[in-house]
Structures are given as structure tokens and as C-alpha cells.
Amino acid sequence: MCFSYKKLWKLLIDRGINKKTLREMSGISATSVAKLGKGANVNTDVLLRICGALNCDVGDIMEFVRDENYEEQARKDAFPNG
């Protein structure tokens, strides 16, 4: 399970905003932008700043994505003997 920031990148494209401008608008670091690009964990403050700068909700910039095998693994964990 992970978070995907594809919605953020699409929103930036739709609004004609590049990553450097996003950094300047929100006051986040280049490291944070790089982490977002890799789908890595970022502090909620980073997400709050981005949402404030873009005047949007957190659901507009990210989404929760389950691994393909998540359901299968959950079933095995619930019923380990069968």
C-alpha cells in the first residue's frame, strides 16, 4: 500500500505550473519535491503547504493505492491454514 502523487503532477500540468514554481509558491524544499516524485513519504506539513499554495484539498493532490496483491495477502493473513 502506498500513496500516489499523480494527481498533483496532473494538477500542475493543468495549471501550467512547474516544480520550481510550486516550490516557490509553497515554500517547500527541492528534497520534498524529489520525494513526491518518487512516491516517498513526506511530512504532512509539506502536503498542507502545497494545498495552501494551490488552493486545493489533499485529495486533489494524492490518493491511496493498494498493492495488486494486497487483497490476496489480507485473505492469507486472515485464514493462514486454508
mmCIF file of the N, C-alpha and C atoms, coordinates in Angstrom:
data_MODEL
# 
_entry.id   MODEL 
# 
loop_
_atom_site.group_PDB 
_atom_site.id 
_atom_site.type_symbol 
_atom_site.label_atom_id 
_atom_site.label_alt_id 
_atom_site.label_comp_id 
_atom_site.label_asym_id 
_atom_site.label_entity_id 
_atom_site.label_seq_id 
_atom_site.pdbx_PDB_ins_code 
_atom_site.Cartn_x 
_atom_site.Cartn_y 
_atom_site.Cartn_z 
_atom_site.occupancy 
_atom_site.B_iso_or_equiv 
_atom_site.pdbx_formal_charge 
_atom_site.auth_seq_id 
_atom_site.auth_comp_id 
_atom_site.auth_asym_id 
_atom_site.auth_atom_id 
_atom_site.pdbx_PDB_model_num 
ATOM 1   N N  . MET A 1 1  ? 0.855  -1.174  0.000   1.00 0.00 ? 1  MET A N  1 
ATOM 2   C CA . MET A 1 1  ? 0.000  0.000   0.000   1.00 0.00 ? 1  MET A CA 1 
ATOM 3   C C  . MET A 1 1  ? 0.902  1.239   0.000   1.00 0.00 ? 1  MET A C  1 
ATOM 4   N N  . CYS A 1 2  ? 0.481  2.252   -0.738  1.00 0.00 ? 2  CYS A N  1 
ATOM 5   C CA . CYS A 1 2  ? 1.277  3.462   -0.802  1.00 0.00 ? 2  CYS A CA 1 
ATOM 6   C C  . CYS A 1 2  ? 0.391  4.634   -1.219  1.00 0.00 ? 2  CYS A C  1 
ATOM 7   N N  . PHE A 1 3  ? 0.994  5.794   -1.201  1.00 0.00 ? 3  PHE A N  1 
ATOM 8   C CA . PHE A 1 3  ? 0.318  6.982   -1.687  1.00 0.00 ? 3  PHE A CA 1 
ATOM 9   C C  . PHE A 1 3  ? 0.864  7.320   -3.063  1.00 0.00 ? 3  PHE A C  1 
ATOM 10  N N  . SER A 1 4  ? -0.009 7.782   -3.915  1.00 0.00 ? 4  SER A N  1 
ATOM 11  C CA . SER A 1 4  ? 0.392  8.214   -5.249  1.00 0.00 ? 4  SER A CA 1 
ATOM 12  C C  . SER A 1 4  ? 0.155  9.720   -5.363  1.00 0.00 ? 4  SER A C  1 
ATOM 13  N N  . TYR A 1 5  ? 1.114  10.408  -5.942  1.00 0.00 ? 5  TYR A N  1 
ATOM 14  C CA . TYR A 1 5  ? 1.008  11.853  -6.134  1.00 0.00 ? 5  TYR A CA 1 
ATOM 15  C C  . TYR A 1 5  ? 0.756  12.214  -7.597  1.00 0.00 ? 5  TYR A C  1 
ATOM 16  N N  . LYS A 1 6  ? 0.271  11.254  -8.381  1.00 0.00 ? 6  LYS A N  1 
ATOM 17  C CA . LYS A 1 6  ? -0.017 11.509  -9.794  1.00 0.00 ? 6  LYS A CA 1 
ATOM 18  C C  . LYS A 1 6  ? -1.023 12.641  -9.965  1.00 0.00 ? 6  LYS A C  1 
ATOM 19  N N  . LYS A 1 7  ? -1.957 12.742  -9.037  1.00 0.00 ? 7  LYS A N  1 
ATOM 20  C CA . LYS A 1 7  ? -2.943 13.825  -9.112  1.00 0.00 ? 7  LYS A CA 1 
ATOM 21  C C  . LYS A 1 7  ? -2.268 15.192  -9.002  1.00 0.00 ? 7  LYS A C  1 
ATOM 22  N N  . LEU A 1 8  ? -1.240 15.280  -8.168  1.00 0.00 ? 8  LEU A N  1 
ATOM 23  C CA . LEU A 1 8  ? -0.502 16.550  -8.029  1.00 0.00 ? 8  LEU A CA 1 
ATOM 24  C C  . LEU A 1 8  ? 0.141  16.922  -9.350  1.00 0.00 ? 8  LEU A C  1 
ATOM 25  N N  . TRP A 1 9  ? 0.827  15.980  -9.982  1.00 0.00 ? 9  TRP A N  1 
ATOM 26  C CA . TRP A 1 9  ? 1.533  16.283  -11.234 1.00 0.00 ? 9  TRP A CA 1 
ATOM 27  C C  . TRP A 1 9  ? 0.544  16.664  -12.333 1.00 0.00 ? 9  TRP A C  1 
ATOM 28  N N  . LYS A 1 10 ? -0.605 15.997  -12.367 1.00 0.00 ? 10 LYS A N  1 
ATOM 29  C CA . LYS A 1 10 ? -1.620 16.346  -13.357 1.00 0.00 ? 10 LYS A CA 1 
ATOM 30  C C  . LYS A 1 10 ? -2.170 17.748  -13.092 1.00 0.00 ? 10 LYS A C  1 
ATOM 31  N N  . LEU A 1 11 ? -2.408 18.061  -11.818 1.00 0.00 ? 11 LEU A N  1 
ATOM 32  C CA . LEU A 1 11 ? -2.910 19.384  -11.454 1.00 0.00 ? 11 LEU A CA 1 
ATOM 33  C C  . LEU A 1 11 ? -1.922 20.477  -11.859 1.00 0.00 ? 11 LEU A C  1 
ATOM 34  N N  . LEU A 1 12 ? -0.642 20.218  -11.641 1.00 0.00 ? 12 LEU A N  1 
ATOM 35  C CA . LEU A 1 12 ? 0.377  21.199  -12.030 1.00 0.00 ? 12 LEU A CA 1 
ATOM 36  C C  . LEU A 1 12 ? 0.388  21.404  -13.539 1.00 0.00 ? 12 LEU A C  1 
ATOM 37  N N  . ILE A 1 13 ? 0.289  20.313  -14.283 1.00 0.00 ? 13 ILE A N  1 
ATOM 38  C CA . ILE A 1 13 ? 0.257  20.423  -15.750 1.00 0.00 ? 13 ILE A CA 1 
ATOM 39  C C  . ILE A 1 13 ? -0.971 21.210  -16.196 1.00 0.00 ? 13 ILE A C  1 
ATOM 40  N N  . ASP A 1 14 ? -2.120 20.870  -15.609 1.00 0.00 ? 14 ASP A N  1 
ATOM 41  C CA . ASP A 1 14 ? -3.364 21.557  -15.977 1.00 0.00 ? 14 ASP A CA 1 
ATOM 42  C C  . ASP A 1 14 ? -3.289 23.052  -15.705 1.00 0.00 ? 14 ASP A C  1 
ATOM 43  N N  . ARG A 1 15 ? -2.575 23.422  -14.649 1.00 0.00 ? 15 ARG A N  1 
ATOM 44  C CA . ARG A 1 15 ? -2.466 24.837  -14.280 1.00 0.00 ? 15 ARG A CA 1 
ATOM 45  C C  . ARG A 1 15 ? -1.230 25.524  -14.863 1.00 0.00 ? 15 ARG A C  1 
ATOM 46  N N  . GLY A 1 16 ? -0.414 24.777  -15.580 1.00 0.00 ? 16 GLY A N  1 
ATOM 47  C CA . GLY A 1 16 ? 0.784  25.356  -16.188 1.00 0.00 ? 16 GLY A CA 1 
ATOM 48  C C  . GLY A 1 16 ? 1.844  25.747  -15.173 1.00 0.00 ? 16 GLY A C  1 
ATOM 49  N N  . ILE A 1 17 ? 1.952  24.972  -14.102 1.00 0.00 ? 17 ILE A N  1 
ATOM 50  C CA . ILE A 1 17 ? 2.911  25.255  -13.032 1.00 0.00 ? 17 ILE A CA 1 
ATOM 51  C C  . ILE A 1 17 ? 4.004  24.198  -13.069 1.00 0.00 ? 17 ILE A C  1 
ATOM 52  N N  . ASN A 1 18 ? 5.262  24.651  -13.035 1.00 0.00 ? 18 ASN A N  1 
ATOM 53  C CA . ASN A 1 18 ? 6.353  23.679  -12.985 1.00 0.00 ? 18 ASN A CA 1 
ATOM 54  C C  . ASN A 1 18 ? 6.781  23.445  -11.529 1.00 0.00 ? 18 ASN A C  1 
ATOM 55  N N  . LYS A 1 19 ? 7.669  22.487  -11.319 1.00 0.00 ? 19 LYS A N  1 
ATOM 56  C CA . LYS A 1 19 ? 8.074  22.114  -9.967  1.00 0.00 ? 19 LYS A CA 1 
ATOM 57  C C  . LYS A 1 19 ? 8.774  23.261  -9.242  1.00 0.00 ? 19 LYS A C  1 
ATOM 58  N N  . LYS A 1 20 ? 9.575  24.010  -9.962  1.00 0.00 ? 20 LYS A N  1 
ATOM 59  C CA . LYS A 1 20 ? 10.273 25.133  -9.337  1.00 0.00 ? 20 LYS A CA 1 
ATOM 60  C C  . LYS A 1 20 ? 9.272  26.179  -8.840  1.00 0.00 ? 20 LYS A C  1 
ATOM 61  N N  . THR A 1 21 ? 8.277  26.466  -9.649  1.00 0.00 ? 21 THR A N  1 
ATOM 62  C CA . THR A 1 21 ? 7.254  27.433  -9.253  1.00 0.00 ? 21 THR A CA 1 
ATOM 63  C C  . THR A 1 21 ? 6.460  26.906  -8.068  1.00 0.00 ? 21 THR A C  1 
ATOM 64  N N  . LEU A 1 22 ? 6.153  25.614  -8.054  1.00 0.00 ? 22 LEU A N  1 
ATOM 65  C CA . LEU A 1 22 ? 5.468  25.019  -6.914  1.00 0.00 ? 22 LEU A CA 1 
ATOM 66  C C  . LEU A 1 22 ? 6.296  25.217  -5.647  1.00 0.00 ? 22 LEU A C  1 
ATOM 67  N N  . ARG A 1 23 ? 7.595  24.968  -5.734  1.00 0.00 ? 23 ARG A N  1 
ATOM 68  C CA . ARG A 1 23 ? 8.481  25.170  -4.577  1.00 0.00 ? 23 ARG A CA 1 
ATOM 69  C C  . ARG A 1 23 ? 8.417  26.609  -4.091  1.00 0.00 ? 23 ARG A C  1 
ATOM 70  N N  . GLU A 1 24 ? 8.466  27.545  -5.016  1.00 0.00 ? 24 GLU A N  1 
ATOM 71  C CA . GLU A 1 24 ? 8.443  28.960  -4.646  1.00 0.00 ? 24 GLU A CA 1 
ATOM 72  C C  . GLU A 1 24 ? 7.090  29.353  -4.045  1.00 0.00 ? 24 GLU A C  1 
ATOM 73  N N  . MET A 1 25 ? 6.010  28.847  -4.618  1.00 0.00 ? 25 MET A N  1 
ATOM 74  C CA . MET A 1 25 ? 4.668  29.174  -4.132  1.00 0.00 ? 25 MET A CA 1 
ATOM 75  C C  . MET A 1 25 ? 4.403  28.625  -2.739  1.00 0.00 ? 25 MET A C  1 
ATOM 76  N N  . SER A 1 26 ? 4.899  27.415  -2.489  1.00 0.00 ? 26 SER A N  1 
ATOM 77  C CA . SER A 1 26 ? 4.564  26.718  -1.251  1.00 0.00 ? 26 SER A CA 1 
ATOM 78  C C  . SER A 1 26 ? 5.637  26.801  -0.170  1.00 0.00 ? 26 SER A C  1 
ATOM 79  N N  . GLY A 1 27 ? 6.851  27.145  -0.572  1.00 0.00 ? 27 GLY A N  1 
ATOM 80  C CA . GLY A 1 27 ? 7.941  27.219  0.402   1.00 0.00 ? 27 GLY A CA 1 
ATOM 81  C C  . GLY A 1 27 ? 8.490  25.860  0.809   1.00 0.00 ? 27 GLY A C  1 
ATOM 82  N N  . ILE A 1 28 ? 8.281  24.849  -0.024  1.00 0.00 ? 28 ILE A N  1 
ATOM 83  C CA . ILE A 1 28 ? 8.832  23.527  0.279   1.00 0.00 ? 28 ILE A CA 1 
ATOM 84  C C  . ILE A 1 28 ? 10.199 23.383  -0.379  1.00 0.00 ? 28 ILE A C  1 
ATOM 85  N N  . SER A 1 29 ? 10.961 22.414  0.084   1.00 0.00 ? 29 SER A N  1 
ATOM 86  C CA . SER A 1 29 ? 12.318 22.227  -0.422  1.00 0.00 ? 29 SER A CA 1 
ATOM 87  C C  . SER A 1 29 ? 12.342 21.383  -1.689  1.00 0.00 ? 29 SER A C  1 
ATOM 88  N N  . ALA A 1 30 ? 13.469 21.461  -2.385  1.00 0.00 ? 30 ALA A N  1 
ATOM 89  C CA . ALA A 1 30 ? 13.669 20.624  -3.567  1.00 0.00 ? 30 ALA A CA 1 
ATOM 90  C C  . ALA A 1 30 ? 13.677 19.149  -3.179  1.00 0.00 ? 30 ALA A C  1 
ATOM 91  N N  . THR A 1 31 ? 14.166 18.857  -1.975  1.00 0.00 ? 31 THR A N  1 
ATOM 92  C CA . THR A 1 31 ? 14.176 17.481  -1.481  1.00 0.00 ? 31 THR A CA 1 
ATOM 93  C C  . THR A 1 31 ? 12.759 16.948  -1.346  1.00 0.00 ? 31 THR A C  1 
ATOM 94  N N  . SER A 1 32 ? 11.854 17.780  -0.845  1.00 0.00 ? 32 SER A N  1 
ATOM 95  C CA . SER A 1 32 ? 10.455 17.353  -0.698  1.00 0.00 ? 32 SER A CA 1 
ATOM 96  C C  . SER A 1 32 ? 9.826  17.080  -2.048  1.00 0.00 ? 32 SER A C  1 
ATOM 97  N N  . VAL A 1 33 ? 10.116 17.919  -3.025  1.00 0.00 ? 33 VAL A N  1 
ATOM 98  C CA . VAL A 1 33 ? 9.585  17.709  -4.376  1.00 0.00 ? 33 VAL A CA 1 
ATOM 99  C C  . VAL A 1 33 ? 10.143 16.403  -4.953  1.00 0.00 ? 33 VAL A C  1 
ATOM 100 N N  . ALA A 1 34 ? 11.421 16.142  -4.697  1.00 0.00 ? 34 ALA A N  1 
ATOM 101 C CA . ALA A 1 34 ? 12.030 14.900  -5.179  1.00 0.00 ? 34 ALA A CA 1 
ATOM 102 C C  . ALA A 1 34 ? 11.370 13.690  -4.524  1.00 0.00 ? 34 ALA A C  1 
ATOM 103 N N  . LYS A 1 35 ? 11.087 13.778  -3.234  1.00 0.00 ? 35 LYS A N  1 
ATOM 104 C CA . LYS A 1 35 ? 10.410 12.674  -2.540  1.00 0.00 ? 35 LYS A CA 1 
ATOM 105 C C  . LYS A 1 35 ? 9.020  12.443  -3.122  1.00 0.00 ? 35 LYS A C  1 
ATOM 106 N N  . LEU A 1 36 ? 8.306  13.515  -3.407  1.00 0.00 ? 36 LEU A N  1 
ATOM 107 C CA . LEU A 1 36 ? 6.981  13.391  -4.012  1.00 0.00 ? 36 LEU A CA 1 
ATOM 108 C C  . LEU A 1 36 ? 7.087  12.701  -5.370  1.00 0.00 ? 36 LEU A C  1 
ATOM 109 N N  . GLY A 1 37 ? 8.114  13.062  -6.122  1.00 0.00 ? 37 GLY A N  1 
ATOM 110 C CA . GLY A 1 37 ? 8.320  12.473  -7.440  1.00 0.00 ? 37 GLY A CA 1 
ATOM 111 C C  . GLY A 1 37 ? 8.582  10.985  -7.389  1.00 0.00 ? 37 GLY A C  1 
ATOM 112 N N  . LYS A 1 38 ? 9.161  10.522  -6.277  1.00 0.00 ? 38 LYS A N  1 
ATOM 113 C CA . LYS A 1 38 ? 9.451  9.103   -6.107  1.00 0.00 ? 38 LYS A CA 1 
ATOM 114 C C  . LYS A 1 38 ? 8.341  8.366   -5.368  1.00 0.00 ? 38 LYS A C  1 
ATOM 115 N N  . GLY A 1 39 ? 7.318  9.101   -4.953  1.00 0.00 ? 39 GLY A N  1 
ATOM 116 C CA . GLY A 1 39 ? 6.235  8.485   -4.197  1.00 0.00 ? 39 GLY A CA 1 
ATOM 117 C C  . GLY A 1 39 ? 6.637  8.148   -2.773  1.00 0.00 ? 39 GLY A C  1 
ATOM 118 N N  . ALA A 1 40 ? 7.671  8.815   -2.274  1.00 0.00 ? 40 ALA A N  1 
ATOM 119 C CA . ALA A 1 40 ? 8.168  8.554   -0.927  1.00 0.00 ? 40 ALA A CA 1 
ATOM 120 C C  . ALA A 1 40 ? 7.343  9.304   0.117   1.00 0.00 ? 40 ALA A C  1 
ATOM 121 N N  . ASN A 1 41 ? 7.587  8.982   1.374   1.00 0.00 ? 41 ASN A N  1 
ATOM 122 C CA . ASN A 1 41 ? 6.889  9.643   2.465   1.00 0.00 ? 41 ASN A CA 1 
ATOM 123 C C  . ASN A 1 41 ? 7.346  11.086  2.604   1.00 0.00 ? 41 ASN A C  1 
ATOM 124 N N  . VAL A 1 42 ? 6.396  11.974  2.835   1.00 0.00 ? 42 VAL A N  1 
ATOM 125 C CA . VAL A 1 42 ? 6.691  13.370  3.133   1.00 0.00 ? 42 VAL A CA 1 
ATOM 126 C C  . VAL A 1 42 ? 5.900  13.774  4.365   1.00 0.00 ? 42 VAL A C  1 
ATOM 127 N N  . ASN A 1 43 ? 6.361  14.798  5.021   1.00 0.00 ? 43 ASN A N  1 
ATOM 128 C CA . ASN A 1 43 ? 5.696  15.326  6.198   1.00 0.00 ? 43 ASN A CA 1 
ATOM 129 C C  . ASN A 1 43 ? 4.347  15.918  5.805   1.00 0.00 ? 43 ASN A C  1 
ATOM 130 N N  . THR A 1 44 ? 3.382  15.812  6.690   1.00 0.00 ? 44 THR A N  1 
ATOM 131 C CA . THR A 1 44 ? 2.069  16.372  6.392   1.00 0.00 ? 44 THR A CA 1 
ATOM 132 C C  . THR A 1 44 ? 2.125  17.888  6.223   1.00 0.00 ? 44 THR A C  1 
ATOM 133 N N  . ASP A 1 45 ? 3.115  18.534  6.826   1.00 0.00 ? 45 ASP A N  1 
ATOM 134 C CA . ASP A 1 45 ? 3.285  19.972  6.642   1.00 0.00 ? 45 ASP A CA 1 
ATOM 135 C C  . ASP A 1 45 ? 3.552  20.297  5.174   1.00 0.00 ? 45 ASP A C  1 
ATOM 136 N N  . VAL A 1 46 ? 4.297  19.449  4.491   1.00 0.00 ? 46 VAL A N  1 
ATOM 137 C CA . VAL A 1 46 ? 4.576  19.632  3.067   1.00 0.00 ? 46 VAL A CA 1 
ATOM 138 C C  . VAL A 1 46 ? 3.269  19.588  2.285   1.00 0.00 ? 46 VAL A C  1 
ATOM 139 N N  . LEU A 1 47 ? 2.436  18.617  2.593   1.00 0.00 ? 47 LEU A N  1 
ATOM 140 C CA . LEU A 1 47 ? 1.148  18.488  1.904   1.00 0.00 ? 47 LEU A CA 1 
ATOM 141 C C  . LEU A 1 47 ? 0.259  19.691  2.194   1.00 0.00 ? 47 LEU A C  1 
ATOM 142 N N  . LEU A 1 48 ? 0.269  20.147  3.440   1.00 0.00 ? 48 LEU A N  1 
ATOM 143 C CA . LEU A 1 48 ? -0.518 21.316  3.829   1.00 0.00 ? 48 LEU A CA 1 
ATOM 144 C C  . LEU A 1 48 ? -0.074 22.562  3.070   1.00 0.00 ? 48 LEU A C  1 
ATOM 145 N N  . ARG A 1 49 ? 1.221  22.745  2.943   1.00 0.00 ? 49 ARG A N  1 
ATOM 146 C CA . ARG A 1 49 ? 1.748  23.906  2.217   1.00 0.00 ? 49 ARG A CA 1 
ATOM 147 C C  . ARG A 1 49 ? 1.372  23.866  0.736   1.00 0.00 ? 49 ARG A C  1 
ATOM 148 N N  . ILE A 1 50 ? 1.463  22.679  0.143   1.00 0.00 ? 50 ILE A N  1 
ATOM 149 C CA . ILE A 1 50 ? 1.098  22.534  -1.265  1.00 0.00 ? 50 ILE A CA 1 
ATOM 150 C C  . ILE A 1 50 ? -0.381 22.847  -1.462  1.00 0.00 ? 50 ILE A C  1 
ATOM 151 N N  . CYS A 1 51 ? -1.213 22.274  -0.593  1.00 0.00 ? 51 CYS A N  1 
ATOM 152 C CA . CYS A 1 51 ? -2.657 22.518  -0.699  1.00 0.00 ? 51 CYS A CA 1 
ATOM 153 C C  . CYS A 1 51 ? -2.977 23.995  -0.516  1.00 0.00 ? 51 CYS A C  1 
ATOM 154 N N  . GLY A 1 52 ? -2.291 24.649  0.398   1.00 0.00 ? 52 GLY A N  1 
ATOM 155 C CA . GLY A 1 52 ? -2.499 26.078  0.602   1.00 0.00 ? 52 GLY A CA 1 
ATOM 156 C C  . GLY A 1 52 ? -2.101 26.893  -0.614  1.00 0.00 ? 52 GLY A C  1 
ATOM 157 N N  . ALA A 1 53 ? -0.967 26.539  -1.199  1.00 0.00 ? 53 ALA A N  1 
ATOM 158 C CA . ALA A 1 53 ? -0.466 27.273  -2.365  1.00 0.00 ? 53 ALA A CA 1 
ATOM 159 C C  . ALA A 1 53 ? -1.354 27.062  -3.584  1.00 0.00 ? 53 ALA A C  1 
ATOM 160 N N  . LEU A 1 54 ? -1.891 25.854  -3.733  1.00 0.00 ? 54 LEU A N  1 
ATOM 161 C CA . LEU A 1 54 ? -2.709 25.533  -4.905  1.00 0.00 ? 54 LEU A CA 1 
ATOM 162 C C  . LEU A 1 54 ? -4.203 25.724  -4.638  1.00 0.00 ? 54 LEU A C  1 
ATOM 163 N N  . ASN A 1 55 ? -4.535 26.094  -3.401  1.00 0.00 ? 55 ASN A N  1 
ATOM 164 C CA . ASN A 1 55 ? -5.931 26.292  -3.013  1.00 0.00 ? 55 ASN A CA 1 
ATOM 165 C C  . ASN A 1 55 ? -6.765 25.056  -3.344  1.00 0.00 ? 55 ASN A C  1 
ATOM 166 N N  . CYS A 1 56 ? -6.313 23.908  -2.819  1.00 0.00 ? 56 CYS A N  1 
ATOM 167 C CA . CYS A 1 56 ? -6.989 22.648  -3.084  1.00 0.00 ? 56 CYS A CA 1 
ATOM 168 C C  . CYS A 1 56 ? -7.007 21.795  -1.828  1.00 0.00 ? 56 CYS A C  1 
ATOM 169 N N  . ASP A 1 57 ? -7.655 20.652  -1.906  1.00 0.00 ? 57 ASP A N  1 
ATOM 170 C CA . ASP A 1 57 ? -7.729 19.699  -0.815  1.00 0.00 ? 57 ASP A CA 1 
ATOM 171 C C  . ASP A 1 57 ? -6.673 18.618  -1.019  1.00 0.00 ? 57 ASP A C  1 
ATOM 172 N N  . VAL A 1 58 ? -6.290 17.950  0.055   1.00 0.00 ? 58 VAL A N  1 
ATOM 173 C CA . VAL A 1 58 ? -5.270 16.908  -0.044  1.00 0.00 ? 58 VAL A CA 1 
ATOM 174 C C  . VAL A 1 58 ? -5.696 15.794  -1.008  1.00 0.00 ? 58 VAL A C  1 
ATOM 175 N N  . GLY A 1 59 ? -6.981 15.520  -1.096  1.00 0.00 ? 59 GLY A N  1 
ATOM 176 C CA . GLY A 1 59 ? -7.472 14.518  -2.041  1.00 0.00 ? 59 GLY A CA 1 
ATOM 177 C C  . GLY A 1 59 ? -7.309 14.926  -3.492  1.00 0.00 ? 59 GLY A C  1 
ATOM 178 N N  . ASP A 1 60 ? -7.043 16.208  -3.717  1.00 0.00 ? 60 ASP A N  1 
ATOM 179 C CA . ASP A 1 60 ? -6.813 16.697  -5.078  1.00 0.00 ? 60 ASP A CA 1 
ATOM 180 C C  . ASP A 1 60 ? -5.380 16.469  -5.545  1.00 0.00 ? 60 ASP A C  1 
ATOM 181 N N  . ILE A 1 61 ? -4.473 16.154  -4.596  1.00 0.00 ? 61 ILE A N  1 
ATOM 182 C CA . ILE A 1 61 ? -3.065 16.012  -4.967  1.00 0.00 ? 61 ILE A CA 1 
ATOM 183 C C  . ILE A 1 61 ? -2.504 14.617  -4.705  1.00 0.00 ? 61 ILE A C  1 
ATOM 184 N N  . MET A 1 62 ? -3.256 13.779  -3.989  1.00 0.00 ? 62 MET A N  1 
ATOM 185 C CA . MET A 1 62 ? -2.745 12.441  -3.693  1.00 0.00 ? 62 MET A CA 1 
ATOM 186 C C  . MET A 1 62 ? -3.890 11.459  -3.540  1.00 0.00 ? 62 MET A C  1 
ATOM 187 N N  . GLU A 1 63 ? -3.546 10.170  -3.628  1.00 0.00 ? 63 GLU A N  1 
ATOM 188 C CA . GLU A 1 63 ? -4.530 9.130   -3.402  1.00 0.00 ? 63 GLU A CA 1 
ATOM 189 C C  . GLU A 1 63 ? -3.842 7.900   -2.833  1.00 0.00 ? 63 GLU A C  1 
ATOM 190 N N  . PHE A 1 64 ? -4.592 7.099   -2.131  1.00 0.00 ? 64 PHE A N  1 
ATOM 191 C CA . PHE A 1 64 ? -4.128 5.857   -1.536  1.00 0.00 ? 64 PHE A CA 1 
ATOM 192 C C  . PHE A 1 64 ? -4.254 4.751   -2.572  1.00 0.00 ? 64 PHE A C  1 
ATOM 193 N N  . VAL A 1 65 ? -3.179 4.010   -2.788  1.00 0.00 ? 65 VAL A N  1 
ATOM 194 C CA . VAL A 1 65 ? -3.177 2.941   -3.785  1.00 0.00 ? 65 VAL A CA 1 
ATOM 195 C C  . VAL A 1 65 ? -2.794 1.635   -3.102  1.00 0.00 ? 65 VAL A C  1 
ATOM 196 N N  . ARG A 1 66 ? -3.645 0.644   -3.275  1.00 0.00 ? 66 ARG A N  1 
ATOM 197 C CA . ARG A 1 66 ? -3.353 -0.678  -2.726  1.00 0.00 ? 66 ARG A CA 1 
ATOM 198 C C  . ARG A 1 66 ? -2.487 -1.457  -3.703  1.00 0.00 ? 66 ARG A C  1 
ATOM 199 N N  . ASP A 1 67 ? -1.595 -2.256  -3.155  1.00 0.00 ? 67 ASP A N  1 
ATOM 200 C CA . ASP A 1 67 ? -0.796 -3.138  -3.991  1.00 0.00 ? 67 ASP A CA 1 
ATOM 201 C C  . ASP A 1 67 ? -1.709 -4.151  -4.658  1.00 0.00 ? 67 ASP A C  1 
ATOM 202 N N  . GLU A 1 68 ? -1.298 -4.655  -5.800  1.00 0.00 ? 68 GLU A N  1 
ATOM 203 C CA . GLU A 1 68 ? -2.107 -5.642  -6.526  1.00 0.00 ? 68 GLU A CA 1 
ATOM 204 C C  . GLU A 1 68 ? -2.383 -6.871  -5.675  1.00 0.00 ? 68 GLU A C  1 
ATOM 205 N N  . ASN A 1 69 ? -1.421 -7.259  -4.881  1.00 0.00 ? 69 ASN A N  1 
ATOM 206 C CA . ASN A 1 69 ? -1.546 -8.477  -4.095  1.00 0.00 ? 69 ASN A CA 1 
ATOM 207 C C  . ASN A 1 69 ? -2.103 -8.222  -2.696  1.00 0.00 ? 69 ASN A C  1 
ATOM 208 N N  . TYR A 1 70 ? -2.531 -7.001  -2.404  1.00 0.00 ? 70 TYR A N  1 
ATOM 209 C CA . TYR A 1 70 ? -2.986 -6.655  -1.067  1.00 0.00 ? 70 TYR A CA 1 
ATOM 210 C C  . TYR A 1 70 ? -4.161 -7.516  -0.624  1.00 0.00 ? 70 TYR A C  1 
ATOM 211 N N  . GLU A 1 71 ? -5.172 -7.633  -1.455  1.00 0.00 ? 71 GLU A N  1 
ATOM 212 C CA . GLU A 1 71 ? -6.363 -8.406  -1.098  1.00 0.00 ? 71 GLU A CA 1 
ATOM 213 C C  . GLU A 1 71 ? -6.000 -9.871  -0.863  1.00 0.00 ? 71 GLU A C  1 
ATOM 214 N N  . GLU A 1 72 ? -5.162 -10.416 -1.718  1.00 0.00 ? 72 GLU A N  1 
ATOM 215 C CA . GLU A 1 72 ? -4.755 -11.816 -1.583  1.00 0.00 ? 72 GLU A CA 1 
ATOM 216 C C  . GLU A 1 72 ? -3.983 -12.027 -0.282  1.00 0.00 ? 72 GLU A C  1 
ATOM 217 N N  . GLN A 1 73 ? -3.071 -11.120 0.031   1.00 0.00 ? 73 GLN A N  1 
ATOM 218 C CA . GLN A 1 73 ? -2.287 -11.237 1.259   1.00 0.00 ? 73 GLN A CA 1 
ATOM 219 C C  . GLN A 1 73 ? -3.175 -11.076 2.490   1.00 0.00 ? 73 GLN A C  1 
ATOM 220 N N  . ALA A 1 74 ? -4.142 -10.181 2.437   1.00 0.00 ? 74 ALA A N  1 
ATOM 221 C CA . ALA A 1 74 ? -5.063 -9.974  3.553   1.00 0.00 ? 74 ALA A CA 1 
ATOM 222 C C  . ALA A 1 74 ? -5.864 -11.253 3.808   1.00 0.00 ? 74 ALA A C  1 
ATOM 223 N N  . ARG A 1 75 ? -6.261 -11.911 2.744   1.00 0.00 ? 75 ARG A N  1 
ATOM 224 C CA . ARG A 1 75 ? -7.004 -13.165 2.866   1.00 0.00 ? 75 ARG A CA 1 
ATOM 225 C C  . ARG A 1 75 ? -6.113 -14.238 3.512   1.00 0.00 ? 75 ARG A C  1 
ATOM 226 N N  . LYS A 1 76 ? -4.865 -14.334 3.091   1.00 0.00 ? 76 LYS A N  1 
ATOM 227 C CA . LYS A 1 76 ? -3.946 -15.324 3.665   1.00 0.00 ? 76 LYS A CA 1 
ATOM 228 C C  . LYS A 1 76 ? -3.679 -15.045 5.133   1.00 0.00 ? 76 LYS A C  1 
ATOM 229 N N  . ASP A 1 77 ? -3.576 -13.759 5.486   1.00 0.00 ? 77 ASP A N  1 
ATOM 230 C CA . ASP A 1 77 ? -3.352 -13.401 6.883   1.00 0.00 ? 77 ASP A CA 1 
ATOM 231 C C  . ASP A 1 77 ? -4.552 -13.746 7.749   1.00 0.00 ? 77 ASP A C  1 
ATOM 232 N N  . ALA A 1 78 ? -5.742 -13.577 7.191   1.00 0.00 ? 78 ALA A N  1 
ATOM 233 C CA . ALA A 1 78 ? -6.975 -13.867 7.941   1.00 0.00 ? 78 ALA A CA 1 
ATOM 234 C C  . ALA A 1 78 ? -7.220 -15.364 8.085   1.00 0.00 ? 78 ALA A C  1 
ATOM 235 N N  . PHE A 1 79 ? -6.842 -16.133 7.066   1.00 0.00 ? 79 PHE A N  1 
ATOM 236 C CA . PHE A 1 79 ? -7.068 -17.573 7.063   1.00 0.00 ? 79 PHE A CA 1 
ATOM 237 C C  . PHE A 1 79 ? -5.768 -18.306 6.700   1.00 0.00 ? 79 PHE A C  1 
ATOM 238 N N  . PRO A 1 80 ? -4.790 -18.328 7.623   1.00 0.00 ? 80 PRO A N  1 
ATOM 239 C CA . PRO A 1 80 ? -3.471 -18.886 7.299   1.00 0.00 ? 80 PRO A CA 1 
ATOM 240 C C  . PRO A 1 80 ? -3.452 -20.389 6.984   1.00 0.00 ? 80 PRO A C  1 
ATOM 241 N N  . ASN A 1 81 ? -4.447 -21.125 7.416   1.00 0.00 ? 81 ASN A N  1 
ATOM 242 C CA . ASN A 1 81 ? -4.460 -22.580 7.175   1.00 0.00 ? 81 ASN A CA 1 
ATOM 243 C C  . ASN A 1 81 ? -5.373 -22.991 6.040   1.00 0.00 ? 81 ASN A C  1 
ATOM 244 N N  . GLY A 1 82 ? -5.814 -22.075 5.288   1.00 0.00 ? 82 GLY A N  1 
ATOM 245 C CA . GLY A 1 82 ? -6.678 -22.557 4.233   1.00 0.00 ? 82 GLY A CA 1 
ATOM 246 C C  . GLY A 1 82 ? -7.313 -21.530 3.449   1.00 0.00 ? 82 GLY A C  1 
# 
